[in-house]
Amino acid sequence: MAETVQQRLDQLTAPGRLYEPAGNGAVRCYACAHRCLIKPGRRGICQVRFNQDGELRVPWGYVAAIQVDPIEKKPFNHFLPGSDALSFGMLGCDFHCGYCQNWLTSQVMRDPKADMGAYYVREITPEKMVSIAEQQNAPILVSTYNEPLITTEWAIDIFKKAKQAGMQCAYVSNGNATPEVLDALAPYLSAYKIDLKSMQDKNYRQLGGVLQHVLDSIAYAKKIGLWVEVVTLVVPGFNDDPEELWDAARFLRSVSEDIPWHVTAYHPDYKMTNNPYTESSSLQTASEIGQEAGLNFVYAGNLPGRVGSLENTFCPHCNFLLITRNGYIIREYRVTAQGHCPRCGKAVPGIWTNEPKTVRLDGWGTPHRI
């Protein structure tokens, strides 16, 4: 009898650490804000964390996607610009977004059409992951593609080795976190990209989440010192109403005026193929809203060359052009080794290299698989 996807993935697990006993053999998982109560023999909402005889088992020892990406693709614009990032993902998610572009990995064991994602599973060790990053001259490791919160134990074990090797680490996440999981990550994580998908709770409920949990995660991640960048995918007919965009911008401004806000273009995918593509004018409108709300760094993404200066970074104090971009390519870089503006001398919020001459200009701007 052929091995099922569940049987295959259940073998690639380890004892979890992000949970507490809940009596009668049940456990309360707090890797994400669903805080699933999982009884023996049952699974969490993500399907990949499960209770085996009173012990939480979690994904460990494999990747289902791995490639070297420009860090700008994540997107991070204030985190070592021009660098390569070894990006990796596992399988599973705690949301079920109808427009997910990574649904073949995120929806395994939730949508039978996605189970073919298990064919991409590659067994690997944390040590090997760090070795690959070194071979690829990638100073950053990023957990991405599926939802990294639900595979945090695996990410931490990799990040521990990466930090020892002098690398930096990041998450690309839906932000459905808990204070406990962010505290566990904080010693190893430098940067955290969060999707703010909507400012309407009813929209979040359609995707499988709760708006307040994401808002709380943005604020808490910033509070504990992670470098936070936020992305809103502007989906026509879903979250593109100007009033909703104003709500998003005002919220981010209330947390910090220095959080970079990326408003990005949607393309039809997965189960949402009837909504039209996002026009560049919509991104222009969203960006103007962010700027008027008082955010210092607003970027328009996914439409390189069609959004004017909204790909670039300017000094928030004197408006000096610090970084010129075209898509994922850095054309000019002027942030000083101290992370300051060369014109006015003010600090520019972010994580910058202390060797600006080494920043790669006019690179490929595209990922490559391992």
C-alpha positions in Angstrom: 0.0 0.0 0.0 1.4 3.4 -1.0 2.5 5.7 1.7 0.2 8.7 2.2 1.3 12.3 2.4 0.4 12.4 6.1 2.4 9.2 6.9 5.4 10.6 5.0 5.3 14.0 6.9 4.6 12.4 10.3 7.9 10.6 10.0 9.7 13.9 9.6 8.8 15.3 13.0 10.4 16.0 16.4 9.0 16.7 19.9 7.5 20.2 20.0 8.6 22.9 22.5 5.9 25.5 21.9 3.0 24.0 23.9 1.8 23.2 27.4 -0.1 20.2 28.9 -3.8 20.8 29.0 -5.0 17.7 31.0 -6.2 14.3 29.9 -3.3 13.9 27.5 -4.3 17.1 25.5 -1.9 19.9 24.8 -2.3 23.6 24.1 -0.1 24.7 21.2 1.0 28.3 21.1 3.1 28.4 17.9 0.4 30.5 16.4 -2.5 32.6 17.7 -5.1 29.9 17.1 -3.7 28.3 20.3 -5.2 24.9 19.3 -6.3 22.5 22.0 -5.1 19.2 20.5 -6.3 15.9 22.0 -4.4 12.7 21.6 -4.6 11.5 18.0 -5.7 14.8 16.7 -4.1 17.7 14.8 -4.0 21.4 15.0 -5.6 23.7 12.4 -2.4 23.7 10.4 -2.6 19.9 10.2 1.2 19.5 10.5 1.4 19.7 14.4 -0.3 16.8 16.1 -0.7 15.1 19.4 0.9 11.6 19.7 0.2 10.0 23.0 0.2 13.3 24.9 3.3 14.7 23.1 3.1 17.4 20.5 5.0 16.4 17.4 6.1 19.1 15.0 7.7 19.3 11.5 11.5 18.8 11.6 14.3 17.7 9.3 13.2 18.7 5.8 12.5 21.5 3.4 9.9 21.5 0.6 11.3 24.6 -1.0 14.8 26.1 -1.0 16.4 28.8 -3.1 18.6 31.9 -3.0 16.5 35.1 -3.2 17.4 38.7 -3.3 16.5 40.0 0.2 14.3 42.7 -1.6 12.1 39.9 -2.8 10.9 39.0 0.7 10.4 42.0 0.6 12.8 43.7 3.0 14.1 47.2 1.9 15.8 48.1 5.2 17.5 44.9 6.0 21.0 44.5 4.4 19.9 45.7 0.9 21.5 44.0 -2.0 22.2 40.8 0.0 21.3 37.2 -1.0 19.1 35.2 1.4 18.9 31.5 1.6 15.1 31.1 1.7 13.5 27.8 2.8 10.1 26.5 3.6 8.3 23.5 4.9 4.7 22.4 4.4 1.5 23.7 6.0 -0.2 26.9 7.1 -2.6 28.1 9.7 -4.5 30.2 7.1 -6.3 29.3 3.9 -6.0 32.4 1.8 -7.9 32.0 -1.5 -5.2 33.9 -3.4 -2.2 32.2 -2.0 0.6 32.0 -4.6 2.4 29.3 -2.5 -0.6 27.1 -2.1 1.1 23.9 -3.2 3.2 24.1 -0.1 0.9 26.0 2.3 -2.3 23.9 1.8 -0.9 20.4 1.9 -3.2 18.1 3.9 -5.9 20.7 3.7 -6.6 20.7 0.0 -6.0 17.4 -1.9 -4.9 19.3 -5.0 -2.0 20.7 -2.9 -0.7 17.3 -1.7 1.6 17.1 -4.6 3.7 19.6 -2.7 4.9 16.7 -0.6 6.9 15.5 -3.7 9.3 18.4 -3.2 10.3 17.3 0.3 14.0 17.1 0.8 15.5 15.7 4.0 18.2 17.9 5.5 19.9 18.9 8.7 20.4 22.4 10.3 24.1 22.0 9.8 23.6 21.4 6.1 21.4 24.4 5.7 24.0 26.7 7.1 26.7 25.0 4.9 24.5 25.7 1.8 24.2 29.4 2.9 27.9 29.6 3.2 28.5 28.0 -0.2 26.1 30.5 -1.8 27.6 33.5 0.0 24.2 34.2 1.5 24.5 36.1 4.8 20.8 35.7 5.7 18.6 32.7 6.2 14.8 33.3 5.8 12.0 31.0 6.8 9.3 31.6 4.2 7.0 30.1 1.5 4.7 28.3 3.9 3.8 29.9 7.3 7.0 29.7 9.4 5.3 30.2 12.8 3.9 26.6 12.6 7.4 25.2 12.0 9.3 27.5 14.5 11.1 24.7 16.4 12.8 23.7 13.1 13.6 27.3 12.2 15.1 28.0 15.6 17.4 24.9 15.3 18.6 26.2 12.0 18.9 29.8 13.2 21.0 28.8 16.2 23.6 27.3 13.9 23.3 30.3 11.5 23.9 32.8 14.3 27.0 30.9 15.4 28.3 31.2 11.9 27.7 35.0 11.9 24.6 35.1 9.8 21.3 36.9 10.3 17.9 35.4 10.2 14.4 36.5 9.3 10.8 35.4 9.0 8.3 36.1 6.3 5.0 35.5 8.0 1.3 36.2 8.1 1.8 37.6 11.6 -0.7 35.3 13.3 1.7 35.0 16.2 1.7 34.8 20.0 3.9 36.6 22.4 5.3 33.2 23.5 6.5 32.2 20.0 8.0 35.7 19.3 9.8 35.6 22.6 11.2 32.1 21.7 12.4 33.5 18.3 13.7 36.8 19.5 17.3 35.6 20.4 17.8 34.3 16.9 15.6 36.5 14.7 16.7 39.9 13.3 13.9 40.8 11.0 10.2 40.0 10.7 8.1 40.7 7.6 4.3 40.6 8.4 1.4 40.6 6.0 -1.4 43.0 7.0 -4.0 41.5 4.7 -6.9 43.7 5.6 -8.3 46.0 8.3 -11.6 44.3 8.3 -12.0 41.3 10.6 -14.6 39.8 8.4 -12.0 39.6 5.6 -9.6 37.9 8.0 -12.2 35.4 9.0 -12.5 34.4 5.3 -8.7 33.7 5.3 -8.8 31.8 8.5 -7.5 34.4 10.9 -8.4 37.2 13.3 -7.4 40.8 12.6 -6.5 41.7 16.2 -4.0 38.9 16.5 -2.0 40.3 13.5 -2.2 43.9 14.8 -1.0 42.7 18.2 1.9 40.8 16.6 3.1 43.8 14.7 3.1 45.9 17.9 4.8 43.2 20.0 7.4 42.3 17.4 8.4 46.0 17.3 8.3 46.2 21.1 10.8 43.4 21.6 13.3 44.9 19.1 12.8 42.9 15.9 13.2 44.9 12.6 9.6 44.9 11.3 8.4 45.5 7.7 4.8 45.2 6.7 3.2 44.2 3.4 -0.3 44.8 2.3 -1.2 43.0 -1.0 -3.8 45.4 -2.5 -6.5 43.1 -3.9 -9.2 44.8 -6.0 -12.6 44.3 -4.5 -11.2 42.9 -1.3 -9.1 45.4 0.6 -8.5 48.3 -1.8 -11.1 50.8 -0.4 -9.2 54.0 0.5 -10.8 54.1 4.0 -9.5 50.7 4.7 -6.0 51.7 3.5 -6.2 54.7 5.7 -7.0 52.5 8.7 -4.0 50.3 7.9 -1.6 53.3 7.6 -2.9 55.0 10.7 -2.4 51.8 12.7 1.2 51.3 11.5 1.9 55.0 12.3 0.5 54.4 15.8 3.1 51.7 16.3 6.0 53.5 14.6 6.4 56.0 11.8 9.6 54.1 10.8 7.9 50.8 9.9 8.3 50.3 6.1 5.0 49.7 4.5 5.0 47.8 1.2 1.8 48.1 -0.8 2.1 45.4 -3.5 0.2 44.3 -6.6 -2.1 41.3 -6.7 -2.3 38.8 -9.5 -5.1 36.2 -9.7 -4.1 32.8 -8.2 -5.4 29.6 -6.6 -9.1 30.1 -5.8 -9.3 33.8 -6.5 -8.9 34.1 -10.2 -11.8 36.4 -11.0 -10.4 39.5 -9.3 -8.6 41.8 -11.7 -4.9 42.6 -11.5 -3.9 45.6 -9.3 -3.3 48.7 -11.4 -0.3 50.9 -10.7 -2.6 53.8 -10.0 -4.1 51.8 -7.0 -0.6 51.4 -5.6 0.1 55.1 -6.1 -3.1 55.9 -4.2 -2.3 53.5 -1.3 1.3 55.0 -1.1 0.0 58.5 -0.9 -2.3 57.5 1.9 0.6 56.0 3.8 2.7 59.1 3.3 -0.1 61.4 4.3 -0.7 59.3 7.4 2.9 60.0 8.5 4.8 56.9 7.6 8.4 57.7 6.7 8.9 54.7 4.3 6.2 53.6 1.9 7.0 51.4 -1.0 5.0 50.1 -4.0 6.0 46.6 -5.2 5.5 44.0 -7.8 5.3 46.5 -10.7 9.0 47.5 -11.3 9.5 50.6 -13.3 5.8 51.5 -13.2 5.6 53.2 -9.8 8.0 56.1 -10.2 10.1 56.8 -7.1 8.1 54.5 -4.8 10.7 51.8 -5.2 13.4 54.0 -3.7 14.5 54.9 -0.2 14.7 58.6 0.8 16.1 60.1 4.0 13.1 61.0 6.2 14.9 64.0 7.6 16.2 65.8 4.4 14.6 63.7 1.6 18.0 62.8 0.1 17.9 59.8 -2.2 19.6 57.0 -0.3 18.8 53.8 -2.4 17.7 53.6 -6.0 15.9 50.3 -6.9 14.4 48.7 -10.0 12.5 45.7 -8.8 14.9 43.6 -6.7 17.9 45.3 -8.1 19.9 48.0 -6.2 21.1 50.6 -8.7 22.6 53.1 -6.2 23.4 52.8 -2.4 24.4 55.8 -0.3 23.7 54.8 3.4 26.9 55.3 5.4 28.7 52.6 7.3 27.1 54.0 10.4 23.6 53.6 9.0 23.3 57.4 8.5 22.3 59.7 5.7 25.4 61.2 4.1 23.8 64.6 3.6 22.2 65.4 7.0 24.0 62.8 9.2 20.8 61.5 10.7 20.3 57.8 11.5 18.2 55.9 8.9 16.1 53.2 10.6 17.0 49.7 9.5 19.7 47.1 9.6 22.6 48.2 7.3 26.0 46.9 6.4 29.0 48.5 7.9 30.8 48.0 4.6 28.7 50.0 2.1 31.2 49.5 -0.7 30.4 45.8 -0.7 26.7 46.3 -1.5 26.0 44.6 -4.8 24.8 47.0 -7.4 23.1 46.0 -10.7 22.8 42.4 -9.6 20.7 39.7 -11.3 17.7 40.6 -9.2 16.2 37.1 -9.6 16.2 34.0 -7.4 18.1 30.8 -8.2 17.2 27.3 -7.0 19.5 25.0 -5.0 
